[in-house]
Amino acid sequence: MRKPADAVRTAHQPVHQSATRLVAKRLGAAALMAALLSPAVAAAQDAKGSAAHIRAVTGAVDSAAIVANAKTTKDWPSYGLDYAETRFSKLDQINTDNVKQLGLQWSYSLGSERGVEATPVVVDGIMYVTASWSVVHAIDTRTGKKLWTFDPKVDRAKGYRGCCDVVNRGVALYKGKVFVGAYDGRLIALDAATGSKAWEIDTLIDHEHSYTITGAPRVFNGKVVIGNGGAEYGARGYVTAYDAETGKQAWRWFTVPGDPSKPFEDESMERAAKTWDPAGKWWINGGGGTAWDTITFDPELNLIYVGTGNGSPWARHLRSPSGGDNLYLASIVALNADTGKYAWHYQETPGDNWDYTSTQPMILADLTIDGKPRKVILHAPKNGFFFVIDRTDGKFISAKNFVEVNWATGYDANGRPIENPEARSPDKSFDAIPGPYGAHNWHPMSFNPQTGLVYLPAQGVPVNLTGEKALTQNKMEPFKFGSTTGWNVGFTLNATPPKNLPFGRLVAWDPVQQKEAWRAEYVSPWNGGTLTTAGNLVFQGTADGRLVAYNAKTGEKLWESPLGTGAVAAPATYMVDGVQYVSIAVGWGGVFGISARATETETPGTVYTFAVGGKAKMPEFAKYQMGNLLTGVKYDPKDVPEGTAIYVAACATCHGVPGVDRGGNVKNLGYSTTDRIEHLKDIVFKGPFRDKGMPDFTGKLTEADVVKIQAFIQGTADAIRPKN
């Protein structure tokens, strides 16, 4: 097991050694000794990491500072490094010549057991990173030691109210405050030096629907902007801007229209309502479109770009029976940064029917296309196409599939998809390629202007969709995936086993030529976000528990380090006291990682920091204890069919298929102990795991239902057990 300390420190101190040699060369030994003994110098050294130092360096972070830092990228002051969210660092101290000399500088335990999706934010050696349950950690990167932690005390018993694990993608930093969106919908401002709360605001418009926040806030010109998730649960999406100093709401823009019998919030909602069929009464089930991740900003154009989510329910034939584009689902929308007023939109998946969100990270870039300079957005949403869009007016430039797709054959000159008619049939099952997990999910991509390539975590997770005839929300419906905990999708999932196979890969994509330059294949989907640097490198964490460095031009693998568990977040790089570091926050999880895994080891959430010549010892990795296939639970085989239907509705979202999936950060019940499954009702009803996110099924399931679930779990284990 790993050591319980917050950090594993290194005996190797390249910062101090290199600084000492430099001063010795310039001043001579006697002068150096005097300088080292100087109280002023000692005080200055001690000040690093002090409250006064932190207030000074974080207090200087504003929009101008973030723009200025983009010229040097010495720090990593915002989620995607810069406002364009390129994740391209101009640092080249670590490069193709010396990357093989990277070693661990320090590691820091986040103490979390669920998914970690955050990119660290770092300013002058002060790091802010989040773990699961929206817990914020401040770390001194010079030592790897904790400065402070802040736990927003999210009610663990309500973890089920989010679709995709109790994750958080990070913080925003602005004028001495750290901003975090809590899982339960609060936006909280913290003192960057102490972690004390400056203000908090409830961002939710209602608490009946299962809204959550998992994305990182963004701060532009004194406003903190945040969206939310919940489209699987009947939510209506929106983004809100708050005053960074006071928390007062500045503006709010909804992503889909509300009840058409009531006044619309603005003209954009009135126009959008014309693309929905009121016969579907979409507003009762929210409509969806939640903006749960990507938000970027162009200071020159003063526009914020928001990626919107899927429909609620997924199935268009239920929410809008006569069809329609259903604006502004699955779109990129530009808003005035000062007022939140709609400027333009481009809809990537009109009338979304497959959970093809456009919430995936976007990058702002200036490219030469057809001999002309263009200000563009680069985007690879779930639907499998790579888009290049003019960010000044939203005009379509090009789109090309970066993985195999079967829902459309391409896009026409007007930017409309050329759809496969079978993809929308409500009466037939359809192997959606890509499936709802997406060809690219939230895992950040990066763009290197020196190579002209985007480094994209691509994947395929097979899912078959069978349309349902009617929709019932927040009620246990047999065979309806997650219905007991509020899922609202309008499809039965995998009633017919999908025929396509899963995959995961890193794709280097040329956005001008719209073609693949190179790829690296992985053993599993759900690999981490990417970082690229002027050292001609690409870094990526993998589902099988490695941090890998590639040659950015050729794709040659140059270096790797074990991480102990699967990595899903993107790394960051920064300079402290003249030395470049690479840090990655690791913790397996997310919607795929809840029930599946690709490693034989596991660790708590951990931040690993690497430097050339680092010699710290890696923490010990615990062997994953999957357990033996379940035996000994008595059951009536006649209960297995009904137990299957109830299990799909109540348990499958987190626990996967008993004995088939290996378990992710939630255990697979097919490998539970006999005693635990025999006493399953004591866990299901007001049980002991509510503080870990386990729902209380009181009033949703009966004891007779639990008996049938037991039959399904043991019956499935018996069915797959190897026969002697």
TORTORZA-427300 format. One record per residue (C-alpha): z, x, y; residue in three letters. Coordinates in pm, whole numbers, plus 32768, in hexadecimal, padded with zeros to 4 digits. Layout:
TORTORZA-427300
ZXYALA...
END
This chain:
TORTORZA-427300
800080008000MET7FC8806D8167ARG80DD80FB823ELYS818F7FF78312PRO817980BC8454ALA809B803E856CASP7FCB817A8569ALA7F76829E848AVAL7F6183C1857DARG7E9484F98557THR7F0C865E8570ALA7DB886B485FEHIS7DAC86888778GLN7C4C86DE87F2PRO7C8D8659894FVAL7DB2873D8997HIS7D19886B88EAGLN7BCD885789A1SER7C7A881C8AEFALA7D6289448AB2THR7C418A2E8A61ARG7B8189C08B97LEU7CA889F48C83VAL7CFD8B438BE1ALA7B9E8BC18C17LYS7B9E8B628D86ARG7D028BBA8DECLEU7D758CC48CFCGLY7EA78CBC8C1DALA7FAD8CE98D2EALA7F1E8BD98E0AALA7EFE8AF68CDDLEU806D8B228C87MET80D08ACE8DEBALA7FF3899D8DEAALA8083891F8CA4LEU81E489468D2BLEU819088968E72SER825A87558E97PRO813286AF8F41ALA804B86F88E1CVAL8152868A8D21ALA818A85498DE0ALA801585068DECALA7FFB85398C74GLN812584598C33ASP808D834C8D12ALA7F6D83108C23LYS7FC081CF8B6EGLY80DD81788C5ASER80F080238CFFALA808C80BD8E4CALA7F5D81678DB2HIS7EF280298CFEILE7F127F578E38ARG7E4180518EF9ALA7D22806F8E02VAL7D117F028D99THR7D437E878EFCGLY7C027F3B8F5AALA7B347E768E5DVAL7A627D718F0DASP78F57D0C8F03SER788A7E368FD5ALA79477F238EEFALA78A97E8E8DB7ILE77507EB68E53VAL77A0801B8EBEALA782680778D66ASN76D980118CCDALA764181488D6ELYS772782348CAETHR77C981568BA2THR78FB82378BA8LYS79D581058B6CASP799C7FC68AA5TRP7A1D7ECA8BA6PRO798B7D838B21SER793C7CE389D3TYR77D37D5989B6GLY780F7E9C8A7FLEU77437E258BADASP76E07CD68C3FTYR75927CEC8B87ALA765B7D158A43GLU75727E2789C8THR76837EE18909ARG75BD801B895DPHE769C813E89C0SER760B825C8A8BLYS770D834789F5LEU767184518918ASP778D854188CBGLN778184A9876EILE761A84CA86F9ASN7539850085CETHR7594867285C5ASP770E864985A8ASN774D84E6852FVAL7798856F83D3LYS78CA8617846CGLN796784CA84D0LEU7AC784A0844EGLY7BE183AC8480LEU7CA383E885C0GLN7D9E82CF858ATRP7DC6817A84EBSER7E9380558567TYR7F067F2C8498SER7EC57DD88532LEU7FA67D3E842AGLY7EB57C1E83EDSER7E427B8982A4GLU7D197ABB831CARG7BCE7B1183C0GLY7BB17C0C84DFVAL7A757BDF85AEGLU7ACF7C8686F8ALA7A1E7DA287AATHR7B257E77885CPRO7B217E8789D7VAL7B807FE28A5AVAL7BBD80688BBAVAL7C3781CE8BF1ASP7CCB81DD8A97GLY7D79808A8AA0ILE7CF87FA6898DMET7D177E2D896ATYR7CB77D888823VAL7D047C418775THR7D5C7BF1860EALA7D5D7AA58556SER7E1F798385EFTRP7DB97A08874ASER7EC77B15874FVAL7E807C208858VAL7ED37D918826HIS7ED87E97893BALA7EB37FFA88B2ILE7EC281528952ASP7D8D81FC88C3THR7E168353891AARG7F2483278813THR7EC081F88745GLY800E8158879ALYS805B7FF387F9LYS80967FA88968LEU80DD7E358938TRP80767D038871THR80587B9888D5PHE80627A7A87DAASP7FF9792B8871PRO80B7787C8758LYS7F9977A686DCVAL801C769F85E9ASP7FBE773A849BARG7FC675E783F1ALA7E90758784BALYS7DB876A68446GLY7CDB75AE838ATYR7C62751B84D4ARG7B5D762E84F0GLY7A327652840ACYS7A2577C783EACYS7B73787B83CCASP7C8778B184CEVAL7BC879C98579VAL7BA27A4686DCASN7A8A7B208766ARG7B477BCC887BGLY7BC07BC989E0VAL7B3B7BE88B42ALA7BD07CD68C42LEU7BCB7C9C8DBBTYR7CA17D188EDDLYS7DD37D6D8E12GLY7DCA7C3C8D2FLYS7D6B7C158BC2VAL7CD57AC38B67PHE7CDC7A348A08VAL7C6A78E7897FGLY7D6C78688886ALA7CFC77BE8745TYR7D9F767887B4ASP7CCE766288F4GLY7DAB770A89F7ARG7D2278118AE5LEU7E35790C8B32ILE7E497A1C8C3CALA7F2E7B448BF4LEU7FAD7C638CC6ASP7EE17D898C46ALA80077E7A8C68ALA81187DAF8BBETHR80777C928AFCGLY81477B938BB8SER80A17A448BF9LYS800E7A148D54ALA7F8578B78D17TRP7EF977D88C06GLU7E2176A28C0AILE7DC775A38B00ASP7C4A75A58AFCTHR7C21747C8A11LEU7BA3732C8A8BILE7C4B727B8967ASP7D2772D1883FHIS7CA671C68754GLU7B7E729C86EEHIS7BAA73F38655SER7B4A74D78773TYR7B997648874CTHR7B54778B8809ILE7AEA78BE8746THR7A0079648842GLY7A527A6B8945ALA7A6B79F68AAFPRO797F7A928BB0ARG79D77AD68D1CVAL78CF7ACF8E2EPHE79167AE98FA3ASN7A7C7A728F89GLY7A3E795B8E8ELYS7AA879568D21VAL79AD78998C4BVAL79FE78118AF1ILE7964771E89F9GLY79E8769488B1ASN79967637874BGLY79B874F68686GLY785D7462864CALA78A8743D84D8GLU79C67354853ATYR792372668630GLY795573268775ALA7887731E88B5ARG7837747B8934GLY787575048A90TYR78B676478B4DVAL79B676698C63THR79F277688D76ALA7B5177AB8DFBTYR7BCA78758F22ASP7C3879C48E92ALA7D5D79E28F7EGLU7DF178838F68THR7D5C77D88E36GLY7CD976B98F08LYS7B9E76178E7DGLN7A6976768F46ALA795D75B78E87TRP790375238D34ARG77B274E28C94TRP7784740D8B5CPHE768174778A5DTHR7626731889E4VAL763571C28A8CPRO775470D28A60GLY775E6F578A42ASP76216EDC8AF7PRO76D26D9E8B64SER77A86E748C4CLYS773B6F488D77PRO76A870998D19PHE775771D28D96GLU761672588E33ASP749B72408E2CGLU747E732C8D04SER7548723A8C2FMET747671138C9DGLU733771CB8C39ARG73CF72378AF0ALA743570D58A8FALA72C670718A87LYS7296715C895ETHR739B70AC8887TRP73876F5D87D3ASP74AA6E7D883EPRO74906DC486F4ALA75436EEF865BGLY76666ECF8750LYS767770498759TRP778E7045885CTRP78846FB08762ILE785F70E9868DASN784E71CB87BCGLY76E7723B879BGLY774A73A78769GLY76A474C58822GLY77E775888840THR77C176D988F0ALA78A677A28811TRP782B79048849ASP7717799C891DTHR7728799A8A9AILE76737AA18B6ATHR76437ADB8CE0PHE75307B658DBFASP75D27BD18F0APRO74807BF28FB7GLU74137A8F8F61LEU75787A098F6EASN7537794D8E2BLEU7617791C8CFEILE756778EF8BB1TYR761478178AADVAL75B177EF8940GLY75F9769388BBTHR7652761E875FGLY75EB752D864EASN75E173B4864EGLY770872DF85E9SER76C2727B84DCPRO75C7737F8466TRP74DD727083E2ALA73FE71EE84FBARG73A370B2843BHIS750D70428460LEU755870A485C9ARG73FF704E865ASER73446F778559PRO71F56F66860ESER71EC70DE8647GLY71DB71938793GLY722672F58806ASP739572A28845ASN73C673808975LEU7471746D89A1TYR74BD74BA8836LEU7457760F87ACALA73E676888902SER7408779E89FEILE747577018B47VAL748177B18C99ALA758D77438D90LEU75D677A88EF6ASN76FF78938EDCALA77A6780B9016ASP778176968FDATHR773176678E68GLY75FC75A18ECCLYS74E675938DC9TYR73C076798E1BALA72E176718CE5TRP72E776668B6BHIS721D76CF8A3ETYR7261761888F9GLN723376FA87CCGLU726275EC86C2THR72007495874APRO72BA737A869DGLY738E746F85D5ASP73C073F78471ASN7442752A83B9TRP756775B38484ASP747676A4852FTYR755276FC8654THR74DF77CD877CSER763E785087B5THR75E579A48723GLN76067ACF8810PRO74EA7AFC8908MET74807C3789C0ILE73E77C548B1CLEU72D97D5E8B36ALA71B97DCB8C14ASP70807E038B40LEU6F127E478B79THR6E4C7D388AC6ILE6CD17D278AD6ASP6CDC7E348BE1GLY6DC77D728CC5LYS6F3B7DA48D08PRO70057C798C94ARG71747C1D8CB6LYS71C07B8E8B61VAL72C67B068A76ILE72BF7B8E8914LEU734C7A9A8819HIS73637A7686A0ALA740A79278658PRO745D78938507LYS730177FF84D2ASN7268794D846BGLY717D798B8592PHE719F7AA28692PHE715F7A1B87F0PHE70F37AC58930VAL712A79DB8A59ILE70F37A138BCEASP72517A078C60ARG71DE79B18DC0THR7150785D8D60ASP718378268BEAGLY701378428B93LYS6FBF788E8A2APHE6F1F79E389F0ILE6F237A138876SER6FD579C68730ALA6FB27A6085D7LYS707D7A32849BASN71537B618442PHE71AC7AD882E8VAL710279E981FCGLU710878838281VAL708D773B81EFASN70EB763482F3TRP6FCE769F83DBALA6E97777983C7THR6EAF77FE8529GLY6EAB77968698TYR6D82771B875FASP6D17779B88B5ALA6DFF76A2895FASN6F2F772388A5GLY6F4B75FC87B6ARG6F8F763A8645PRO6E8175DF854BILE6F62752B8455GLU6F4E74F882E1ASN6F63737982BDPRO702C7396817AGLU714174498236ALA71AD730482DDARG718D720C81C0SER72D3714481B0PRO727F70CF804FASP7241721F7FA4LYS731473537F72SER729874888025PHE72E475F97FF1ASP73067654815FALA729277B881A2ILE73507831825BPRO747C775D8204GLY759076EA82F0PRO763A784082E0TYR750978B683A0GLY741179D38389ALA74EF7A6B8496HIS764579E584E9ASN773D7A4D85F8TRP773A7BC08597HIS76C27C7786D0PRO75747D2986DBMET75287E4F87C2SER73F77ECE8882PHE739F803B88B8ASN72A7806889D9PRO725D81CB8963GLN71D681558814THR716C7FFE888FGLY72147F63875FLEU73137E508728VAL74097E8A860ATYR74457D3C8567LEU75347CD5844DPRO74517BF3837CALA74B27B2A824AGLN746F7A0B8160GLY7571792480BFVAL74D078187FE2PRO752876AF8032VAL747F75707FBBASN7492743D809ELEU747E72D58025THR747F71CC8134GLY758970BD8134GLU754C6F4E817ELYS76756F188263ALA777D6FD9831ELEU78F56FB68305THR79CE709683D9GLN7B2D7118838EASN7B41706B823ELYS7B3F70FD80E1MET79E870B4804FGLU79A971377EEDPRO78A872507EDEPHE78917263805BLYS78E073CC80ADPHE7A2373EE8174GLY7A38727B81C8SER7BAD726E8180THR7BF173648299THR7AFB72C4838AGLY79A873608344TRP788E728483BEASN773B730C8354VAL767171EF82BBGLY75FD72BD8191PHE767872FB8032THR767574737FFELEU75EF750F7EBEASN75E073CB7DF8ALA74A474717D78THR74E075E57D3DPRO741276B57E33PRO730777967D9BLYS72FA78AC7E9EASN73DB79DE7E8BLEU74DB7A697F81PRO749E7BAC803EPHE75207C7C815EGLY74697D888223ARG74587E458369LEU73077E0F8410VAL72807EEE8525ALA719A7E0585E6TRP70917E5386EBASP70A27D2F87E4PRO6F5C7D8A8893VAL6E8C7DA38758GLN6F617C9886ACGLN6F757D598568LYS706E7E128490GLU70857F8C84BEALA71767FD783A1TRP728A7F3782D6ARG73C07F90820DALA741B7EAD80EAGLU75827E4F8094TYR762E7DBD7F63VAL76A27C818015SER76687BA18140PRO775F7B988262TRP77497CFE82DDASN77D57D63842EGLY77477D7C858BGLY76967EB38609THR76BF7FC18712LEU75AB80AE8780THR75C681E88855THR750282ED8916ALA755E83DB87FDGLY7446832E8738ASN7544827B8660LEU7588811F85DDVAL76E280C78559PHE77307F998481GLN78527F2683AAGLY77F87E8C825CTHR78707D75817BALA78B97E74806AASP79B27F2C8146GLY7901804D81F5ARG78B180C08355LEU775281538346VAL768A82218441ALA750D8224843BTYR73FF82E284F1ASN739281DC85F0ALA7222823E85E0LYS71F28269846BTHR730B81A983C0GLY738182DA82FEGLU74EE82B5829CLYS75AE83DB832FLEU7721839082F9TRP7812828F8274GLU798882598256SER7A4B8166817CPRO7B0880528231LEU7BD07FB68117GLY7B417E598141THR7A097DAF81C1GLY79B57DDE8331ALA79197CC683FDVAL795C7D2B8567ALA78897E1C8633ALA79007F7C868BPRO79317FFC87EEALA7913815C887BTHR79AD81F489B4TYR7A19833A8A55MET7B8483A08A8BVAL7BDD84EC8B2FASP7A8685798AE2GLY7A7685138973VAL79A083FC88E2GLN7A40831087E7TYR79BF81F88708VAL7AAE80DB86B6SER7A877FAF85D4ILE7B757E8E8591ALA7B6A7E2F8421VAL7BE07CF9836AGLY7B117C3A826ATRP7AD97ACD82B4GLY7A0A79CB8369GLY7967789C82CBVAL78C8796A81B3PHE79EC7A59818AGLY7AEF79488155ILE7A8279147FEDSER79A17A3D7F94ALA79C07BB77F9AARG79057CF87F48ALA7A257DF27F2ETHR7B1B7E547E20GLU7C227EB37F23THR7CCB7DFE8041GLU7D987E5B8170THR7E3C7DA28290PRO7D727D9083D0GLY7D4D7EF28456THR7CB17FAD857AVAL7C1380F78510TYR7BB681FB8616THR7AD5832485C7PHE7A8184668680ALA79C785A4862DVAL7AC2867F8578GLY7BC185688547GLY7CAB85BC8427LYS7D9C8498840AALA7DDC841482AELYS7D4982C58252MET7E4F81BD81FEPRO7E69816B808EGLU7D9580458020PHE7E307F447F37ALA7D677ED47E0ALYS7CFC7D6A7E2CTYR7DCF7C997D40GLN7CE67B867CCEMET7DB47B2B7B9CGLY7D487AAB7A49ASN7C7679797A0BLEU7D5778477A00LEU7DD877CE78AETHR7EDA76DB7829GLY7EC875B6791DVAL7EB974747854LYS7DBA737778CETYR7CE7724E7865ASP7B7672B17859PRO7B1F715378D3LYS7BBD71B07A22ASP7AD572D87A5EVAL79AF721A7AFFPRO7A8B71687BFCGLU7B5372A67C2EGLY7A10735A7C84THR79BD725E7D93ALA7B1A726D7E2BILE7B2773E97E1DTYR79DE74047EDCVAL7A6573197FE6ALA7BBC73BD8008ALA7BC575207F82CYS7A7175C87F6AALA7A55762B80DATHR7B68772F80AECYS7B92776D7F3AHIS7A2777707EC5GLY79C577207D5EVAL7AE5775E7C69PRO7AAD78947B99GLY794D78C77C22VAL799579487D80ASP7A807A737D8AARG7B5279FF7EAEGLY7B417A85800FGLY7C6A7A8480F9ASN7CCF7940804CVAL7D0B79547ED6LYS7C2778B67DD4ASN7CE677AB7D14LEU7C3577FF7BCFGLY7D02793F7BC8TYR7E4F78A07C20SER7F7A78A27B3ATHR7FB377857A48THR80FB772E7AF2ASP805A77127C49ARG7F4976237BDAILE803D75557B0AGLU810C75277C46HIS7FE174FA7D2DLEU806B73BC7DCALYS819174847E51ASP8095755C7F0EILE7FA574497F77VAL80AE7364800CPHE8180740C811CLYS816D754E8059GLY81DF76B280A1PRO8090773A811DPHE8068766B8257ARG80D177998326ASP7F9C784A829ELYS7EAC773182FCGLY7EC6765481C6MET7E9574E48222PRO7F9873DF81CAASP7ED872DB8103PHE7FE671D2811DTHR7F367087815DGLY7DE2711E810CLYS7E0B71587F97LEU7EDE70AB7E90THR7F9D71447D6EGLU7E9470B07C89ALA7D8C716D7D53ASP7E4C72B17D20VAL7E5672797BA7VAL7CDB725B7BAALYS7CB973967C7EILE7D8F744D7B7DGLN7CA273D37A6EALA7B7574567B2BPHE7C1075AC7B6BILE7C7D75E37A03GLN7B46753C7977GLY7A6476207A41THR7B28775479D6ALA7B0676E8786BASP799176A97893ALA79447803791CILE7A3478C2783BARG797679B8775EPRO7965793E75F8LYS79D27A3474EBASN
END
